[in-house]
Amino acid sequence: MNYPVLEKLTLALVHIDRKLRKYFQSHQIVGKIAIERQVLAYFIAKTDNIDEEDTMNFTQVIIPKVANEEWKLYTDGASSSDGSGAGLMLVNPEGKEFTYALCFEFTTTNNEAEYEALLAGLRMAKELKILHLRAFVDSQLVANQIKGTFEARQPTIQLYLSKAKELIESFKTFELEHVQQSQNKKADALSKLASLKFEHLTK
């Protein structure tokens, strides 16, 4: 009962590590920091001399609310005679980058590849329970069609646009920006890498 709050928090972390290690190792963690915040709040609430209001203040001030902060998504699609692919980069509120290169096992046009890349990124953000997302694409056509300033006339593109708008509804806030290719270098490089065929390589 004489332990200060900081020592109780340290003890809570030790209990989490010992008691829940197998759980975290055997389950896919979605929104890991949000889950840690809930677990910490539970353990702190169980300790002596800390009421519910103290716990709420602690979780609101000390532990960042990542779920309520904005993530960034950079996407780019590439299509060539070798194949089609997408490059994605998700950036969390702390600036950590998560990069992905996706190789499509079907042929696409350049515009279809751009949409495929955006859809993949939106699905990934949705699975991670991200609430606020700002997306960046270097396709002016895709950006303007989603914003409604360009009309989608081709049936396939209309389907892509409809699916993109459906996924966008999953987020509390969503913004889409058109950027130059020079501002989207990592996603561009990943998409070009994914669109190449490597059958001739030994590894």
VODREN-630659 format. One record per residue (C-alpha): residue in three letters; x, y, z. Coordinates in steps of 0.25 Angstrom, whole numbers, padded with zeros to 4 digits, always signed. Example, Ala and Ser with C-alpha at 12.3 -4.5 7.8 and 13.67 -1.06 7.14 Angstrom:
2
Ala+0049-0018+0031Ser+0055-0004+0029
! end
This chain:
203
Met+0000+0000+0000Asn+0012+0009+0002Tyr+0017+0007-0012Pro+0016+0020-0021Val+0009+0020-0034Leu+0021+0018-0043Glu+0025+0005-0035Lys+0011+0000-0037Leu+0012+0003-0052Thr+0025-0005-0052Leu+0019-0017-0045Ala+0007-0016-0055Leu+0017-0017-0066Val+0024-0029-0060His+0010-0036-0058Ile+0006-0034-0072Asp+0019-0040-0077Arg+0018-0052-0069Lys+0003-0055-0069Leu+0000-0051-0083Arg+0012-0054-0091Lys+0006-0067-0097Tyr-0006-0059-0101Phe+0001-0049-0109Gln+0010-0059-0115Ser-0001-0067-0120His-0011-0056-0125Gln-0010-0046-0136Ile-0009-0032-0129Val-0017-0022-0136Gly-0016-0008-0130Lys-0005-0013-0121Ile-0003+0000-0113Ala-0018+0002-0111Ile-0019-0012-0105Glu-0007-0010-0096Arg-0014+0003-0091Gln-0026-0005-0087Val-0018-0016-0080Leu-0010-0005-0073Ala-0022+0002-0068Tyr-0028-0011-0063Phe-0016-0015-0055Ile-0014+0000-0050Ala-0029+0000-0045Lys-0027-0013-0038Thr-0015-0007-0029Asp-0018+0000-0016Asn-0020+0015-0014Ile-0023+0018-0029Asp-0038+0020-0032Glu-0044+0020-0046Glu-0042+0035-0048Asp-0027+0034-0046Thr-0027+0022-0056Met-0035+0030-0067Asn-0026+0042-0065Phe-0013+0033-0066Thr-0018+0026-0079Gln-0022+0039-0085Val-0010+0047-0082Ile+0002+0037-0080Ile-0001+0027-0091Pro-0003+0032-0105Lys-0016+0030-0112Val-0011+0024-0125Ala-0025+0020-0130Asn-0029+0034-0130Glu-0017+0040-0137Glu-0015+0041-0152Trp-0008+0031-0160Lys-0002+0033-0174Leu-0003+0024-0186Tyr+0005+0025-0198Thr+0002+0016-0210Asp+0006+0014-0224Gly+0003+0004-0235Ala+0011-0001-0247Ser+0008-0009-0259Ser+0017-0013-0270Ser+0020-0025-0280Asp+0027-0032-0268Gly+0015-0031-0259Ser+0007-0023-0249Gly+0009-0019-0235Ala+0007-0009-0224Gly+0015-0002-0214Leu+0010+0003-0200Met+0015+0010-0189Leu+0007+0012-0176Val+0013+0023-0166Asn+0008+0023-0152Pro+0006+0035-0143Glu+0020+0033-0138Gly+0026+0033-0152Lys+0030+0018-0152Glu+0028+0013-0167Phe+0022+0000-0171Thr+0026-0003-0185Tyr+0020-0014-0194Ala+0022-0019-0209Leu+0010-0027-0215Cys+0011-0035-0228Phe-0002-0037-0235Glu-0004-0050-0242Phe-0013-0044-0252Thr-0011-0033-0263Thr-0015-0019-0261Thr-0015-0005-0267Asn-0007+0006-0261Asn-0020+0012-0255Glu-0025-0001-0250Ala-0011-0004-0243Glu-0013+0010-0236Tyr-0026+0006-0231Glu-0022-0008-0227Ala-0011-0001-0219Leu-0020+0008-0212Leu-0030-0003-0209Ala-0019-0011-0203Gly-0015+0000-0194Leu-0029+0004-0190Arg-0032-0011-0186Met-0019-0012-0178Ala-0022+0001-0171Lys-0036-0004-0168Glu-0031-0017-0162Leu-0022-0009-0153Lys-0034-0002-0148Ile-0028+0011-0152Leu-0039+0022-0150His-0032+0035-0157Leu-0025+0033-0170Arg-0018+0042-0180Ala-0015+0036-0193Phe-0005+0040-0203Val-0006+0036-0218Asp+0002+0041-0230Ser-0009+0037-0240Gln-0016+0050-0243Leu-0028+0042-0249Val-0030+0033-0237Ala-0029+0045-0227Asn-0039+0053-0236Gln-0049+0042-0238Ile-0050+0039-0223Lys-0052+0054-0220Gly-0063+0054-0231Thr-0056+0065-0240Phe-0053+0054-0251Glu-0064+0044-0256Ala-0061+0029-0257Arg-0066+0025-0270Gln-0060+0011-0272Pro-0068+0000-0265Thr-0056-0006-0258Ile-0052+0007-0253Gln-0066+0010-0248Leu-0065-0003-0240Tyr-0051+0001-0234Leu-0057+0015-0230Ser-0069+0009-0224Lys-0060-0001-0215Ala-0051+0010-0211Lys-0062+0019-0206Glu-0068+0007-0199Leu-0055+0005-0191Ile-0053+0020-0189Glu-0066+0020-0181Ser-0059+0011-0171Phe-0051+0022-0165Lys-0056+0034-0156Thr-0048+0044-0164Phe-0041+0042-0178Glu-0033+0051-0187Leu-0027+0048-0201Glu-0016+0056-0207His-0010+0056-0220Val+0005+0057-0220Gln+0016+0057-0230Gln+0024+0044-0232Ser+0036+0051-0226Gln+0028+0052-0213Asn+0024+0037-0214Lys+0038+0031-0217Lys+0037+0019-0207Ala+0023+0014-0211Asp+0028+0016-0226Ala+0040+0008-0224Leu+0033-0003-0217Ser+0022-0004-0228Lys+0033-0005-0239Leu+0040-0016-0231Ala+0027-0024-0230Ser+0023-0023-0244Leu+0036-0029-0249Lys+0037-0044-0251Phe+0049-0052-0245Glu+0047-0066-0251His+0061-0065-0257Leu+0068-0063-0243Thr+0073-0075-0236Lys+0068-0070-0222
! end
